[in-house]
Amino acid sequence: MNDILLRACRLEDVERRPIWFMRQAGRYLPQYEEIRRGRNLEELFMDVESSAELTAIPVWELGVDAAIVFADLLTPLTGSGIRVVYYASGPYVPEAKDVGELVRRLRRFEPNSVHYVYETISLSRRYLSDSVPVIGFAGAPYTLAVYLVGGMEKDAGRVRALMRMGDVWGDLMDSISEMTRLYVENQVESGARAIALFDTLSFTLNAEQFERHVVRETRNLVSAIRRLGVPVIYCVRNPLHLLGSIGPLGVNVVAVDWTVDIAAAWREVGYSIAIQGNLDPSVLLSDKRSIIEETAKILVSTSSRRGHIFSLGHGVHRETPISALKFLVDFVKRWGA
C-alpha cells in the first residue's frame, strides 16, 4: 500500500508531500452524472457499487494518495430515524421535532441501518486493491448539532441558545457523540484507515463558546476514534480565532482553509500535530501559472518540518476542470518533501 498519507499523519518521514482532496468523489468528475443516472442522492449513496466506483475514480484518474468514501455528512442521522432532505443547496433536517425528541432518536441509532456506507468502504478497497488508504468521515458533534437544530438555513444561533440550557445541550452533544462513535467504529471495522472529522461550522462560535461547550465532547470523541488505531483529520473553516483551542483536541491532523496563513496556523496549533491544506479551490478555475504560484507558496512555507499534507482549503468546486486537478497533483508530487 502507498501509505505516505498515513505516515504524514504520524509525523514520520515521507519522500514527498501526500495529496488528496475533500469532495474529490464529486460532481466535477466526468463520470459522475453517468454513474448517477438521474437518481436522487439518497439512492446513489445506497448503491454500493456506484458509491465505491465514485470513491475509487479520483485515485485512478488523478493519482491522489488516498480515497475518501462517497457518502454524506448527515447519513448517520437516518440510522436514528431522523429524516434528511436533499436540495441543490445541500442537505437539511426538517424542523419537525423538538430537541428532546431528537435526543431520543439519536440514542436509538442502529449502525447496521447505514450498512451501505461500510460496504462501500470494503468494496472500494477491493476496487483499489488496497493501493491507497480509504478515508472514512463523520461530522463533529457541534457541526451535526447545527444541521439538526438549525434548519435549512443552518441557523447556528438556535444552537448557541441551547448552550444556555444546561442538561438539554449536554444530552444533545452526548447523544450525537455516541452515535458518531458507533458510526466511525463500523467504518474502521470495514477498512477505513483514517477518519476525517468535519467541524466546518465551528467558526460560528467564539473562542469562549467553543472552549466551554464543544471542546470536551469533541476531545472525547477524538480519543475514542484514536483508540481504534486510526489517525483523525480535523477539518475546519475560518478557524483563526479557534486555533489555540484546536491543538488540545488530540487530533493527528488539522485541515485549515485558505483564510489563514498555513505556517502561522501550524505554529498556533503546535508542531506535534500535522497540518493539511490550504489552496483556495478557486485557484483551480484559473490558469496554470496561478496554480504553480499559489501552490509553491504553500509548499515553501511548510517545508521546514514533517507533517504537511497538501490539499485544498475546502472541497473541490463542481466546475473544476479535471485537467487542473491532474496538473496540481503532478506538480505537488514532483516537488518532493
NORRAJO-V743412 format. One record per backbone hydrogen bond with DSSP energy under -1.0 kcal/mol. CO is the residue of the C=O (numbers start at 1). NH is the residue of the N-H. E is the energy in kcal/mol with one decimal. If there is no record, write none. Layout:
BEGIN
co=[CO | CO]
nh=[NH | NH]
e=[E | E]
END
This chain:
BEGIN
co=[1 | 3 | 4 | 5 | 6 | 7 | 8 | 18 | 19 | 21 | 22 | 26 | 29 | 31 | 32 | 33 | 36 | 40 | 41 | 42 | 46 | 47 | 48 | 49 | 50 | 51 | 52 | 53 | 56 | 56 | 57 | 58 | 67 | 72 | 74 | 75 | 77 | 77 | 78 | 79 | 85 | 87 | 90 | 92 | 94 | 98 | 99 | 100 | 101 | 102 | 103 | 105 | 106 | 110 | 111 | 112 | 114 | 115 | 116 | 117 | 118 | 119 | 120 | 121 | 122 | 123 | 124 | 125 | 128 | 131 | 133 | 134 | 135 | 136 | 138 | 140 | 141 | 142 | 143 | 144 | 145 | 146 | 150 | 151 | 154 | 155 | 156 | 157 | 158 | 159 | 161 | 162 | 165 | 166 | 167 | 168 | 169 | 170 | 171 | 172 | 173 | 174 | 175 | 176 | 177 | 178 | 179 | 180 | 181 | 182 | 183 | 184 | 185 | 186 | 187 | 188 | 194 | 195 | 196 | 197 | 198 | 199 | 201 | 202 | 206 | 207 | 208 | 209 | 210 | 210 | 214 | 215 | 216 | 217 | 218 | 219 | 220 | 221 | 222 | 223 | 225 | 226 | 231 | 232 | 232 | 233 | 234 | 235 | 239 | 239 | 242 | 242 | 243 | 246 | 247 | 252 | 253 | 254 | 255 | 257 | 261 | 262 | 263 | 264 | 265 | 266 | 270 | 274 | 275 | 276 | 279 | 280 | 281 | 282 | 283 | 287 | 288 | 289 | 290 | 291 | 292 | 293 | 294 | 295 | 296 | 297 | 298 | 300 | 307 | 309 | 310 | 311 | 317 | 321 | 322 | 323 | 324 | 325 | 326 | 327 | 328 | 329 | 330 | 331 | 336]
nh=[3 | 7 | 8 | 9 | 10 | 12 | 11 | 310 | 65 | 24 | 316 | 29 | 32 | 35 | 36 | 37 | 39 | 44 | 45 | 46 | 48 | 51 | 52 | 53 | 54 | 55 | 56 | 57 | 59 | 60 | 61 | 62 | 135 | 75 | 77 | 78 | 80 | 82 | 81 | 110 | 92 | 90 | 87 | 85 | 96 | 102 | 103 | 104 | 105 | 106 | 107 | 108 | 109 | 113 | 114 | 115 | 117 | 119 | 120 | 121 | 122 | 123 | 124 | 125 | 126 | 127 | 128 | 130 | 131 | 2 | 67 | 193 | 69 | 196 | 198 | 144 | 145 | 146 | 147 | 148 | 149 | 150 | 155 | 154 | 156 | 158 | 160 | 161 | 162 | 163 | 164 | 165 | 168 | 170 | 171 | 172 | 173 | 174 | 175 | 176 | 177 | 178 | 179 | 180 | 181 | 182 | 183 | 184 | 185 | 186 | 187 | 188 | 189 | 190 | 192 | 191 | 136 | 233 | 138 | 235 | 140 | 202 | 204 | 205 | 210 | 211 | 212 | 213 | 214 | 215 | 218 | 219 | 220 | 221 | 222 | 223 | 224 | 225 | 226 | 227 | 228 | 229 | 195 | 252 | 253 | 197 | 255 | 199 | 242 | 243 | 245 | 246 | 247 | 249 | 250 | 274 | 234 | 276 | 236 | 260 | 265 | 266 | 267 | 268 | 269 | 270 | 273 | 254 | 309 | 256 | 313 | 283 | 284 | 285 | 286 | 291 | 292 | 293 | 294 | 295 | 296 | 297 | 298 | 299 | 300 | 301 | 302 | 303 | 275 | 277 | 20 | 279 | 320 | 325 | 326 | 327 | 328 | 329 | 330 | 331 | 332 | 333 | 334 | 335 | 17]
e=[-1.1 | -2.4 | -2.1 | -2.2 | -1.2 | -2.9 | -1.7 | -2.5 | -2.9 | -1.2 | -1.8 | -1.6 | -1.4 | -2.5 | -2.6 | -2.4 | -1.9 | -2.0 | -2.9 | -1.7 | -1.1 | -2.7 | -2.7 | -2.0 | -2.3 | -1.9 | -1.9 | -2.3 | -1.1 | -1.8 | -3.4 | -2.3 | -3.6 | -1.4 | -1.4 | -1.2 | -1.8 | -2.0 | -1.4 | -2.2 | -2.2 | -1.7 | -1.5 | -3.0 | -2.2 | -2.1 | -2.6 | -2.1 | -2.2 | -2.8 | -2.1 | -1.4 | -1.6 | -1.9 | -1.5 | -1.5 | -1.7 | -2.6 | -1.9 | -1.9 | -2.3 | -2.8 | -2.6 | -1.8 | -1.5 | -2.8 | -2.1 | -2.2 | -1.8 | -3.1 | -2.4 | -2.5 | -2.5 | -2.7 | -2.6 | -2.4 | -2.1 | -1.9 | -1.8 | -2.5 | -2.5 | -2.7 | -2.3 | -1.8 | -1.1 | -1.0 | -2.7 | -1.8 | -1.1 | -1.1 | -1.4 | -2.4 | -2.1 | -2.3 | -3.0 | -2.0 | -2.6 | -2.5 | -2.3 | -2.3 | -2.5 | -2.2 | -2.1 | -2.6 | -2.5 | -2.2 | -2.3 | -2.9 | -2.5 | -1.9 | -1.5 | -2.6 | -2.3 | -1.2 | -2.2 | -1.5 | -2.8 | -2.9 | -2.0 | -2.5 | -2.9 | -1.5 | -1.8 | -1.9 | -2.4 | -2.4 | -2.8 | -2.5 | -1.6 | -2.1 | -2.2 | -3.1 | -2.3 | -2.2 | -2.7 | -2.4 | -2.0 | -2.3 | -2.7 | -1.6 | -1.6 | -1.9 | -2.4 | -1.4 | -2.1 | -3.1 | -3.1 | -2.8 | -2.3 | -1.0 | -1.6 | -1.4 | -1.5 | -2.0 | -1.0 | -2.8 | -3.2 | -2.6 | -2.3 | -1.1 | -2.6 | -2.1 | -1.9 | -1.9 | -2.4 | -2.0 | -1.4 | -2.0 | -2.5 | -2.3 | -3.3 | -2.0 | -1.2 | -1.8 | -1.8 | -1.9 | -2.8 | -2.7 | -2.6 | -2.2 | -2.6 | -1.7 | -1.3 | -2.4 | -2.8 | -2.2 | -1.1 | -1.4 | -2.3 | -2.2 | -1.4 | -1.9 | -2.0 | -1.4 | -2.3 | -2.2 | -2.3 | -2.7 | -2.4 | -2.4 | -2.6 | -2.4 | -2.0 | -1.2 | -1.2]
END
